[in-house]
Amino acid sequence: MQNEEKKLQRKAEYEFSIGLRLTHWIRAVAIVILIGTGYYLSYVFQSPISNGEPVNFMQAKYRLVHQAVGFVLIACIVFKIYLFFCDKVSVKERRSVWDIFNISLWIKQIKFYMFLGKHPHLKGVYNPLQFMTYFFFYLVMLGIILTGLILYTHTYHEGLGGLLYSVLRPLEVAMGGLADVRTYHRILMWVVMIFVPVHIYMAIFNAVKGKDGAMDAIISGYKFVKEEKH
């Protein structure tokens, strides 16, 4: 009987390229810095040392860091989109698109999260719920980038700021003006702040329950999937 039973072994599969892993961690660090500096710009929680001379400019320094790291985030997002469509390793990510149209997979995946079933077999890297969550995350990132660039054009009026001003001005007007743009930027920041702990929790959940090195993959690039042998 034991010879007839299926023996499960695991094999290493290369899931994430070095480019994807780098953009993930750079993006993660950038988001933390942007949340901290952005929160200061909205609600000042630190006072500069007063020495009688107007040389501290703490608000300007926080804004400089916020804007510089913001452009790093934009570069990461653009490069990640490029990898999704063009990277050979990312073909597994592209296959995940087909899984979102499979209703049966949605049901099985939800049952897995509710401890009512096993993890379904996927064509790609992400399950349908993961893929749609990440898709929503990048829509939020797009909103943060656009509102952030509008705010940037009102800080730097020449160079890139001057170039983007005329392009983004209609969007600023459509949003109701600069004050409303700033409000939308803050709201989207809170969406990201909610997303981050949920993302970490679900990553740990999948790694522990799936026992496939799902969290290791974003560091090493390799995931360990089950291989059935008779």
Phi, psi and chi 1 to 4 in degrees:
 res  aa     phi    psi   chi1   chi2   chi3   chi4
   1 MET       -  -38.3  -68.7  -67.0  -66.5      -
   2 GLN   -66.5  -32.4  -68.7 -177.9  -10.4      -
   3 ASN   -68.3  -26.1  -66.6  -28.1      -      -
   4 GLU   -83.8  -17.8  -64.4  176.7   -1.8      -
   5 GLU   -73.8  148.9  -68.3  179.5   -4.1      -
   6 LYS   -76.8  131.8  -66.3  179.7  179.0  179.3
   7 LYS  -103.5  124.9  -64.3 -179.3 -179.4  179.4
   8 LEU   -94.5  124.6  -64.9  177.6      -      -
   9 GLN  -121.8  166.0  -64.2 -177.4   -7.6      -
  10 ARG  -119.4  143.7  -66.0 -176.6 -178.4  -86.2
  11 LYS  -126.6  147.3   63.8  175.9 -178.9  178.4
  12 ALA   -81.8  131.8      -      -      -      -
  13 GLU  -125.1  135.5  -75.7 -168.9   -1.5      -
  14 TYR   -78.7  109.7 -166.3   52.3      -      -
  15 GLU   -96.6  -45.9  -67.7  -84.9  -24.5      -
  16 PHE  -124.5  130.2  -58.5  124.0      -      -
  17 SER   -72.7  165.2   65.5      -      -      -
  18 ILE   -62.0  -36.4 -179.1   64.1      -      -
  19 GLY   -63.6  -43.3      -      -      -      -
  20 LEU   -65.6  -41.3 -172.2  143.7      -      -
  21 ARG   -66.5  -40.2  -76.5  175.3  -81.7  144.8
  22 LEU   -64.2  -45.8  -81.1  175.5      -      -
  23 THR   -63.2  -33.8   55.6      -      -      -
  24 HIS   -62.4  -49.2  174.1  -85.9      -      -
  25 TRP   -76.0  -35.7  -68.7  111.5      -      -
  26 ILE   -64.5  -41.3  -66.7  173.3      -      -
  27 ARG   -63.1  -40.1 -172.6  169.1   64.4 -115.5
  28 ALA   -63.3  -46.4      -      -      -      -
  29 VAL   -64.5  -41.8  173.3      -      -      -
  30 ALA   -61.0  -41.5      -      -      -      -
  31 ILE   -63.5  -41.5  -73.6  174.0      -      -
  32 VAL   -61.8  -46.2  171.8      -      -      -
  33 ILE   -64.9  -41.9  -64.7  174.2      -      -
  34 LEU   -65.6  -38.1  -73.1  167.5      -      -
  35 ILE   -64.9  -44.5  -71.0  173.9      -      -
  36 GLY   -64.3  -49.7      -      -      -      -
  37 THR   -70.3  -36.9   54.7      -      -      -
  38 GLY   -65.3  -38.3      -      -      -      -
  39 TYR   -65.0  -38.5 -161.6   85.1      -      -
  40 TYR   -63.9  -43.7  172.2   86.9      -      -
  41 LEU   -62.5  -29.0  -66.4  173.8      -      -
  42 SER   -88.7  -40.8  -63.5      -      -      -
  43 TYR  -134.2   92.6  -47.7  100.1      -      -
  44 VAL   -59.1  118.7  177.0      -      -      -
  45 PHE  -116.4    6.8   54.9   79.1      -      -
  46 GLN  -140.5  136.2 -177.3 -178.5    8.6      -
  47 SER  -108.0  138.2  -61.4      -      -      -
  48 PRO   -72.9  157.8   27.8  -35.0      -      -
  49 ILE   -70.9  125.8  -61.9  174.0      -      -
  50 SER   -86.8  123.1  178.6      -      -      -
  51 ASN  -126.2   11.3   58.6    7.0      -      -
  52 GLY    85.2   -7.9      -      -      -      -
  53 GLU  -113.9  138.2  -63.5  -67.0  -28.3      -
  54 PRO   -80.2   66.1   31.2  -35.1      -      -
  55 VAL  -124.7    1.6  -65.8      -      -      -
  56 ASN   -79.4  -50.1  -72.6  -57.0      -      -
  57 PHE    47.9   45.8  -54.1  116.7      -      -
  58 MET   -62.4  -39.4 -176.4  167.7  -74.5      -
  59 GLN   -60.0  -43.0 -176.7   82.8    0.4      -
  60 ALA   -65.6  -37.5      -      -      -      -
  61 LYS   -67.3  -43.2  -68.9  174.8 -178.8  176.2
  62 TYR   -61.9  -41.5  -91.5   95.0      -      -
  63 ARG   -65.1  -39.0 -176.3  179.6  -67.8  108.9
  64 LEU   -61.4  -47.1  174.2   62.8      -      -
  65 VAL   -62.8  -43.2  172.6      -      -      -
  66 HIS   -60.1  -45.2 -170.9   78.8      -      -
  67 GLN   -72.1  -39.5  -68.7  173.1  -21.0      -
  68 ALA   -63.8  -46.8      -      -      -      -
  69 VAL   -68.1  -30.8  176.7      -      -      -
  70 GLY   -59.8  -40.9      -      -      -      -
  71 PHE   -70.2  -30.5  -80.5  107.5      -      -
  72 VAL   -64.1  -42.6  171.9      -      -      -
  73 LEU   -61.6  -42.5  179.6   64.4      -      -
  74 ILE   -60.2  -43.9  -68.5  173.3      -      -
  75 ALA   -61.4  -41.2      -      -      -      -
  76 CYS   -63.7  -42.8  -78.1      -      -      -
  77 ILE   -64.0  -45.7  -62.5  -66.2      -      -
  78 VAL   -62.3  -44.4  171.4      -      -      -
  79 PHE   -66.4  -37.6 -172.3   55.7      -      -
  80 LYS   -63.9  -41.4  173.8   63.9  178.9   70.3
  81 ILE   -63.6  -40.7  -66.3  172.7      -      -
  82 TYR   -60.3  -45.5  164.5   78.2      -      -
  83 LEU   -62.0  -40.5  -70.5  175.6      -      -
  84 PHE   -59.1  -40.5  179.8   82.8      -      -
  85 PHE   -90.6  -23.8  -71.8  103.4      -      -
  86 CYS  -120.2  -21.5  -57.6      -      -      -
  87 ASP   -73.9  134.7 -177.2   30.5      -      -
  88 LYS   -65.7  -40.3  -69.6 -178.0  179.6  179.5
  89 VAL   -65.5  -32.1  178.9      -      -      -
  90 SER   -76.1    4.6  -63.6      -      -      -
  91 VAL   -59.9  -29.2   66.4      -      -      -
  92 LYS   -68.1  -32.2  -65.5 -179.0  179.2 -179.7
  93 GLU   -68.5  -40.6  -73.9 -168.0  -72.5      -
  94 ARG   -65.4  -32.2  -64.7 -168.1  -72.6  -86.8
  95 ARG   -65.3  -24.8  -71.7  175.9 -172.3  154.8
  96 SER   -62.8  -21.3  -60.8      -      -      -
  97 VAL   -59.8  -39.1  175.9      -      -      -
  98 TRP   -68.6  -28.9  -59.5  107.5      -      -
  99 ASP   -68.7  -25.0  -74.3  -24.7      -      -
 100 ILE   -71.8  -14.7   66.0  176.2      -      -
 101 PHE   -94.6    3.4  -60.5  105.0      -      -
 102 ASN   -98.8  102.3 -170.6  -31.8      -      -
 103 ILE   -61.1  -38.4  -57.3  -60.2      -      -
 104 SER   -60.1  -39.0  175.5      -      -      -
 105 LEU   -64.6  -40.2  -95.6 -178.4      -      -
 106 TRP   -57.9  -46.8  -80.7   89.7      -      -
 107 ILE   -63.5  -46.8  -63.8  172.0      -      -
 108 LYS   -63.1  -38.6  -68.9  178.2 -179.0  178.4
 109 GLN   -67.1  -41.7 -170.1   63.0   47.6      -
 110 ILE   -65.1  -39.8  -67.2  172.7      -      -
 111 LYS   -62.6  -36.1  -71.3  174.7   68.2  176.4
 112 PHE   -63.1  -44.3  170.9   76.7      -      -
 113 TYR   -67.8  -23.8  -75.0  137.6      -      -
 114 MET   -95.5   10.3  -62.9  176.7   68.0      -
 115 PHE    61.5   33.9  -62.4   92.2      -      -
 116 LEU  -112.4    1.0  -62.9  175.3      -      -
 117 GLY  -169.5  176.6      -      -      -      -
 118 LYS   -86.2  162.7  -64.1 -179.4  179.4 -179.6
 119 HIS   -69.1  128.5 -163.3  -71.0      -      -
 120 PRO   -71.8  158.6   28.5  -35.8      -      -
 121 HIS   -76.0  132.1  176.4   72.2      -      -
 122 LEU  -112.9  147.7  -54.6  171.7      -      -
 123 LYS   -76.3  -33.2  -69.0 -177.4  179.0  179.0
 124 GLY  -115.5 -159.0      -      -      -      -
 125 VAL   -81.4  -40.5  176.2      -      -      -
 126 TYR  -103.8  145.5  -51.3  119.6      -      -
 127 ASN   -78.4  165.9   66.1   62.8      -      -
 128 PRO   -55.8  -41.1  -24.6   33.4      -      -
 129 LEU   -66.6  -40.8 -170.7   56.8      -      -
 130 GLN   -61.2  -48.2  -86.8 -178.5  -48.8      -
 131 PHE   -61.7  -44.8 -170.5   89.1      -      -
 132 MET   -67.7  -33.8  -67.1  -53.5  -61.9      -
 133 THR   -65.9  -44.0  -58.4      -      -      -
 134 TYR   -66.4  -36.9  -68.0  151.0      -      -
 135 PHE   -62.3  -43.3  179.8   73.7      -      -
 136 PHE   -63.6  -39.4  173.3   73.4      -      -
 137 PHE   -59.4  -42.6  171.2   77.3      -      -
 138 TYR   -72.1  -27.9  -79.3  100.4      -      -
 139 LEU   -65.3  -41.1  -70.9 -179.9      -      -
 140 VAL   -63.1  -41.9  171.4      -      -      -
 141 MET   -60.6  -39.9  -76.0  -71.7  102.9      -
 142 LEU   -61.5  -43.1  176.4   62.2      -      -
 143 GLY   -64.1  -41.6      -      -      -      -
 144 ILE   -65.1  -40.9  -75.3 -177.8      -      -
 145 ILE   -64.4  -46.7  -71.8  169.8      -      -
 146 LEU   -65.6  -45.9  -70.9  175.2      -      -
 147 THR   -66.7  -36.2   52.9      -      -      -
 148 GLY   -64.7  -39.6      -      -      -      -
 149 LEU   -67.8  -35.2  -73.5  175.0      -      -
 150 ILE   -62.5  -45.1  -68.9  173.1      -      -
 151 LEU   -63.4  -35.8  -63.8  172.3      -      -
 152 TYR   -63.2  -39.7  170.6   80.2      -      -
 153 THR   -65.2  -20.8   62.4      -      -      -
 154 HIS   -91.6    0.8  -72.7  -86.4      -      -
 155 THR  -104.2  -43.6  -55.9      -      -      -
 156 TYR  -116.2  113.6  -64.5   95.0      -      -
 157 HIS   -94.9   -3.7  -53.3  -70.2      -      -
 158 GLU  -121.4  174.5  -62.6 -179.3   -7.2      -
 159 GLY    62.8 -132.6      -      -      -      -
 160 LEU   -62.7  -39.3 -179.6   60.8      -      -
 161 GLY   -60.0  -44.4      -      -      -      -
 162 GLY   -65.8  -36.5      -      -      -      -
 163 LEU   -67.5  -42.0  178.0   64.8      -      -
 164 LEU   -77.2  -21.4  -68.4  175.1      -      -
 165 TYR   -57.8  -50.8  179.5   80.8      -      -
 166 SER   -67.8  -28.5   58.0      -      -      -
 167 VAL   -74.3  -41.7  176.0      -      -      -
 168 LEU   -93.1   -9.6  -63.9  174.1      -      -
 169 ARG   -56.9  -45.0  178.2   62.1  177.8  169.6
 170 PRO   -60.1  -37.3  -25.0   35.4      -      -
 171 LEU   -67.0  -38.7 -178.8   59.4      -      -
 172 GLU   -61.0  -44.7  177.0 -172.8  -24.5      -
 173 VAL   -64.4  -41.7  173.8      -      -      -
 174 ALA   -62.8  -30.0      -      -      -      -
 175 MET   -81.2   -9.0  -72.6 -176.1  176.0      -
 176 GLY   105.7    7.4      -      -      -      -
 177 GLY   110.6  173.5      -      -      -      -
 178 LEU   -63.3  -38.5 -169.3   60.3      -      -
 179 ALA   -63.1  -41.7      -      -      -      -
 180 ASP   -69.5  -35.8  -73.3  -20.3      -      -
 181 VAL   -59.6  -43.4  169.2      -      -      -
 182 ARG   -63.7  -38.3 -173.2  174.7  -73.2  107.9
 183 THR   -64.3  -45.6  -60.6      -      -      -
 184 TYR   -61.4  -38.6  -67.1  137.0      -      -
 185 HIS   -61.5  -41.8 -165.2   67.7      -      -
 186 ARG   -68.7  -42.1  -69.5  171.4 -178.1  167.9
 187 ILE   -60.2  -44.2  -68.9  172.3      -      -
 188 LEU   -65.0  -32.3  -67.9  172.9      -      -
 189 MET   -61.7  -41.4  177.2 -164.4   74.0      -
 190 TRP   -66.9  -33.8  -79.5  101.6      -      -
 191 VAL   -61.4  -43.7  173.6      -      -      -
 192 VAL   -65.0  -39.5  173.1      -      -      -
 193 MET   -64.5  -30.7  -71.0  176.7   66.8      -
 194 ILE   -77.2  -39.0  -65.4  170.8      -      -
 195 PHE   -63.0  -42.0  169.5   83.6      -      -
 196 VAL   -58.2  -54.2  169.0      -      -      -
 197 PRO   -64.6  -34.7   19.6  -30.9      -      -
 198 VAL   -65.3  -41.2  173.2      -      -      -
 199 HIS   -61.9  -44.7  170.8   64.2      -      -
 200 ILE   -63.7  -43.7  -65.6  172.6      -      -
 201 TYR   -61.1  -46.2  169.0   78.7      -      -
 202 MET   -68.3  -33.2  -66.7  -53.0  -61.1      -
 203 ALA   -64.7  -43.2      -      -      -      -
 204 ILE   -66.5  -41.4  -64.6  173.0      -      -
 205 PHE   -58.4  -49.3  176.8   91.5      -      -
 206 ASN   -65.7  -36.9  -78.8  -68.3      -      -
 207 ALA   -67.9  -42.6      -      -      -      -
 208 VAL   -72.8  -45.5  172.7      -      -      -
 209 LYS   -76.0  -36.4 -162.7  166.0 -172.2  -65.4
 210 GLY   -82.3  -24.5      -      -      -      -
 211 LYS    52.3   41.4  -62.8  179.9  176.7   63.7
 212 ASP  -122.6   14.3   56.0    0.6      -      -
 213 GLY    69.3   33.0      -      -      -      -
 214 ALA   -60.9  -37.6      -      -      -      -
 215 MET   -76.9  -30.8  -72.6 -166.4   67.7      -
 216 ASP   -64.7  -29.1  -63.0  -18.2      -      -
 217 ALA   -62.7  -31.9      -      -      -      -
 218 ILE   -78.1   -5.2 -158.3   61.8      -      -
 219 ILE  -107.8  -52.5  -61.2  173.8      -      -
 220 SER   -89.9  -25.1   66.2      -      -      -
 221 GLY    95.9  -13.3      -      -      -      -
 222 TYR  -106.9  139.6  -72.8   91.3      -      -
 223 LYS  -120.4  146.2 -170.0  175.9  180.0 -179.7
 224 PHE  -108.5  105.5  -60.3   92.1      -      -
 225 VAL  -100.7  154.7  -62.7      -      -      -
 226 LYS   -74.5  139.4  -70.1 -179.4  179.3  178.7
 227 GLU  -124.7  117.7 -176.5 -179.5   37.3      -
 228 GLU   -86.5  132.7  -69.4 -171.4   -4.4      -
 229 LYS  -133.8  143.8  -70.7 -173.6  177.4 -178.4
 230 HIS   -95.3      -  -66.4  -83.2      -      -
